[in-house]
Amino acid sequence: MKDFFEKLNKKSIQLPDNIRDILSQNKQCNCFNSTSELLEVATGGAKDGIFEVEYDIPGKGAYTEAIVLKVKNGLSANYTEAYMRRRDPDTMSIADDKPTDKIHFRDKYDFEFSELQLETFNWLKSQSGPWGKVNNYN
């Protein structure tokens, strides 16, 4: 990871502190040199196969969030939960305090977005890869 940060610094790319913290504490982080490398890993190396994005949720076990397919023009991610596939404009809430015509997160959920953000970042730090499993249906 140290080499990665050095490469970013040489290119004058500055990551936000919270992202740098997640990357430096994560058990595994992969960087890719090309789109084809990224596609290979995103589909678990399965030629014309299916890759399931799975997470271990403490107290609940494995959860399949999405099924990724390599398609002609890239990737297709199909979410298993219907609410993830909706394009419902009322699902958006705004985390900052700037003026908006949308509902603010704290008004909708009765707690600050920063609490959820911190919980999410801590969870990300605990994840390891490669993620998911490969199922070949050829």
TAZIGI-V394025 format. One line per field, one symbol per residue. burial: # if it has 16 or more other ideal C-beta (glycine too) atoms within 10 Angstrom, else .. Layout:
burial = ???
//
This chain:
burial = .....................##...............#..###.#..#####...........######.......................#.........###......#.................##......
//
